[in-house]
Structure formats: C-alpha cells, structure tokens
Amino acid sequence: MSGLDGLPVPSRNWALFLDFDGTLVDLAPKPDLVEVPAGLTGLLQKLSTQLDGALAIVTGRELCDVDGFLRLMLPGAGIHGAELRRKMGDATIVMDDSRGLADVIAELEPLIAGDPRLILQLKSAAFTLHYRLAPERETEMRDLAARAVKGHENLELMFGKMMVEVKPKGADKGTGMERLMQAPPFSTRVPVFIGDDITDEDGFKFVKNHAGLAIKVGDGTSSADHRLSSPAAVFEWLMDMSAYFERKSRR
C-alpha cells in the first residue's frame, strides 16, 4: 500500500478521529479563509461508510463551522470536547460551563480593538484569540488572556499555533474522544487520531492509553508515534486507506 510512510496497515475496526485546521486543511491567515481540497468531502463520506460511521472530526472549532466548510455533518467533538455529536446528522450537544466568558471577552475586546491583525473568534462555549498576523505580539496576547481569565475557576487557557483559547475547564480533545468512544459506532474499536498542534496532544495521549494510533502532522515535538508531513500527505493517506478497504471488500 503506497503513501503510508511506515504507518500500520489500516483496519476496518478503527475509530478514525481527524483534526481539521492544519490536518485536513492548510492553516490560513484567518479562520474563515481556509480552503477545502477538492474531493475531501466525498472521501470523508466514503471512509465513514467503510468504517460503519466511526469517523469523526475532533476540532477546536465549533462543529457547525466545520460542517459549513465540508458541507457534511460528521460525528465529532468541537470546541476541544465541549461540543459532541455522536452520529452523522445528529444534533450537537454543548457541554457548557462557560460562566464568566462574556466578562472575559468584554475585558479583552477594547485591548485588541486597535489592531485589525488580532482576531477574536467567538464560539458558543469558548473563544479564540488569533495573532497569526501579528506574531511579535504573542507574549503580550498570552499575558492579556491570562489576566482576563484570572478568577474564573471554571475557565482555562489553551495555547496553540499563534492563538490562545479560553474554554471550559477540563474540556480537551482527549475527553471529547473518550465521550465518543462510550457508544456505537465508536465503542469497541481501536482509536486513531491525526492532529498537528499542541492542542492535539491530549488526543494523542488518549489514543495511546487505549492501544490506539497517534499521528502527528508536520514538524515539532510530539508524543505521537507516527508522522505525516502535511495536510496533502494526510489526504493521500486517507485516499490510500479508502482504496485499500475497497480492494479488501472485493476479495
């Protein structure tokens, strides 16, 4: 099987969990500018069928945001596990303990209003402050967010690639996958997670603790056991996986 870069041969018993930004799509200067590769939606839909529905998006975005880009309502865990959708097309459940979030936003907004390069991405139970267009302000932005969230014991900071997120305490991609794995079609399967950022490390830890497969996209220190070089390499690997399943089904 080509394009696997030493990764294990795929199994129909996998539960496949996929990050979105930096994994399925290239990172963009602004969250709304990402471009979905041609054929990705159809490929994900086909793989979901081949895995009996056990394919999910695990993302820091709201699931409805990813739905819009993919034009497909896959199962998933959004907002780093604060949102959950167990089956394709189901309603999204928000596990929300975001008390005080509006106060934190109100404190930050006037402090960043003078710089259009700073982007505040509001979500139902969290928000992300992106400074990709102003990398020289990283330390300042992290400090501002830390001060704003101080005293809100139910909220916590999460840092990623040129961003800082304020979210409900305890919500992460590992807990999101754990909740998905508690029921069909994911339960009893081997978890496989592909991600690219430090925010994905909780997910890598979860799958490794459950005898699963952790795959890091790109460079950087990671606990993942395997690597793919880029979203384009992820797409190629998923294509190879689907073709492999198709060949196996004909035998």
Secondary structure, DSSP 8 states (H G I E B T S, - for coil): -TT-TT-----TTEEEEE--BTTTB---SSGGG----TTHHHHHHHHHHHTTT-EEEE-SS-HHHHHHHHTS---EEEGGGTEEE-STT---EE----TTHHHHHHHHHHHHTT-TT-EEEE-SS-EEEE-TT-GGGHHHHHHHHHHHHTT-TTEEEEEETTEEEEEETT--HHHHHHHHTTSTTTTTSEEEEEE-SGGGHHHHHHHHHTT-EEEEESSS--S-SEEE-SHHHHHHHHHHHHHHHHHHHH-
